[in-house]
Amino acid sequence: MSLETILPDKLNPTPLVTCDSNTSIHEVSRLMAHHNVGCVVVAEKGIPQGIITDRDILVRVVAQAPDLTPGDPVRVAMSSPVKTIHLYQGLHEALKTMKESKIRRLPVVNSLGVVVGILTFSDLLTLLAHELSDMRDIILAETGFEFGKLAA
């Protein structure tokens, strides 16, 4: 199943929040707070150039770089290049990319390379939990088996 069919139906989806590379670290932090997200995709004309997470700000700006200020542009603290996944790819590829890259947030791009969504590890867990619940319902409907009850 491709991400193109999954993204519109994500349960409690993480909203895509973007900024350009000249946006200040302070403004990016405000965007995160306003949208209740843990990351912002840094894009130029829709093409992802990097990503910055709440952890990046804490570790790279606050803890490790006392010379950086909240007024500095986000490009000095973002992760770049950013890993992305294409809409035509599926959950397996998304999980594989996240695992291999040790990341929890993956911008989704269309065929032109324009960012159209974000897939988070939490989104994947929610989707998989609902899929498992649907499988349980199918088993129950087909067999009458009830989970948690011992057979007589």
Helices and strands as residue ranges (DSSP letters): H 3-6, G 7-9, E 18-19, H 25-35, E 39-44, E 47-53, H 54-56, I 57-63, G 74-76, E 85-86, H 91-101, E 105-109, E 115-120, H 121-143
